[in-house]
Amino acid sequence: MNQFVNRKFSNQYKATIGADFLTKEVQIDDRLFTLQIWDTAGQERFQSLGVAFYRGADCCVLVNDVNVMKSFDNLNNWREEFLIQASPSDPESFPFVVLGNKTDVDGGKSRVVSEKKAKAWCASKGNIPYFETSAKEGFNVDAAFECIAKNALKNEPEEEVYLPDTIDVAGARQQRSTGCEC
């Protein structure tokens, strides 16, 4: 999130307590949108706070560390928890994007989750888009967020231009024969 919005990465890791958010304006198909990106706590002890942050979301991004199998194994739990707490109107078509992060660590020697395994999981959940990323290096971050933004917009209703009926005030006043004088 910080790499995408501010082009910065910090090695000073501090766990998210509750949630943090940043905003960024992006242009998609000649239209300007403001993304509000929420980073909710990934620890189970904060899971009950999710409902306050998930409601009204337009897309859910699930992030795992490609070097930690448990973080990959937890994707399903986080996906299900999101669907329960967010209560989207159509859970089957709600947009998710999965990011396999930290691809830069140890030149890939520490990696335990293969791209093939992650893509297979995404395919089994309805062809969820998958991106391998490195927040530290900025690798694939912009492409991932472009996909996230486009997926979020898929469920947005088309913007309708409101054109009110034209009212001829002078003509209406002349036709009135009874009633109050305005």
N, C-alpha and C positions, 0 to 999 in steps of 0.2 A: 504494500500500500504506500509506504513512504518512498520507495524507489520510483513508483509510477507517478505520484503526485509531486514530490520534491526533488527527484533525481538524487536521493541520498540514501545511504545505507549506514547503519550503526552496528558495530560489534557489541555495543553495550546493551545486551539483551535484558529486557525486563518483562516479566509476564504481564499480559493484559488482565486487568482486574475489571470485570464487567464488560466494558466496551470502549473503544476509541474510534473516532471517525475523522476523515479528511474529505474535502471536496475538490473536484477538478472539472473545469469546463472542457468538453470535447466536441469536436465537430464530426457528425455522421450524416452522410448523404446531404450535404449542404445545409444542415440544421445544427444549431448549437444547443447542447444539453449540459446540464450540471449534474455530474455524478456525485452522489453522496455515498462514500465507501465506508462501511462499518467493519471494524475488526473486533469480533466478539471473542471473549476468552475461550481458548481451546481446552481448558482443563475441566474435567467433569465436575469439580467442586463449584464451578460457576454456571453449570448447565441450566439451573433453574431460572437464571436471569434472562435466558434466551428469548422467552416469549415477548418481553418488552422491546427487544431489538429486532426480532424477526418479522413481526407483523408489518404488512405493507411493503415488504421487500419485493423487488422486481426480478432479482436473480440471486442465487446463492452460490458462493464460491467456496469449494471445499479444498483445503490445502493440506498436503501431507509432505513429510520429509522423506525423500527417496532413500535415505540412509537409516531409517528407523521403521522396521516392519510393523510395529504396533501402531504407528501413526497411520499407515496405510490400512491396516485391519480395522481401525476405528472409523474410516470413511463411511461405512454403511450405517453405523450408529449415529453419526452426526447428520447424515442425510435424513434418516428416519426421524430423528429428534427435531430437525428443522421442519419437516412436513407436519409433524404433530403440533408443534408450537406456533408455526406461522399460519396454519390452516388455510392454505391457498384454495381458491375456488375450484381449481382443476389441478390436483396434485400430480396426475399422470403427465401433464404437459408443462409443469412448472420448470423453468430453466435453471439448470445447474451447470457449473463449469468446474473441472478439477485441475488443480495445479500440483504437479510433482516438483516440489521446490528443493533447493540446496544441491543442485546438480554439480556445482563447482567444488564441493567439499572433497578434499584429498584426491583431486584429479579423477574422481569417480571410483576409486578403489574401495571406499566404504559403502558403496551403494548396495542395497539389498532388495529394492523394488525395481524390477525392470520396466522399461517403457511398455513392453509387450503385455506384461501382467496388468499394469495400470490401464492400458487401453482396453484390455479384455473386460476388466471390471466395469469401465465406463460403457462399453458396448452392451453389457448385460443389464444395465440400468436405463436403457433407452437411448443409446448413442450420445452420452454426455460428452461434450468437447473436452479434450485433454491437452494440457500444455506442460512441457518440461521447462522449468524456470530456475533462475538464480537471482534472488533479490539482491544479493551482494554484487554480482557482476552486471545486473540489469538485463541478463539474457532472457529474451522472449517475454519480458514483462509487458511491453507495449502491445504486442500481438495478443497476449492473453486478455488484457483489459479492453482491447477493441472488440474482441469476441464477447466478453462479459457485457459490455455496453449494448452491443447489437442484440444479444439474447434478452437483455432486460427490456429492450424496446419492442420486442416481438409481441408482447402481451399488452402494450399500451394501445388504448383506443386511438383511432385516427383523429387528429385534431380537427374539429368542425368549426367552421367560421360561422358565427352567429350574425345573421342579417335580420333585424326585426322588420315586421310588416310596416309599410309606410302609412302614416296617419296624417290625414289632411285636417289639421286642427281648425283652420278657418272654415272649411266646408262643414265640419261636424257641428260647429257652433251655430251656423246659419240654419241648419236643418232642425235644430232643437225647438220644439214648440211648447213643451211643458217641462217642469222640473226646476231645479235650483239654478240660479245664475252663478256662474263661476268667475 
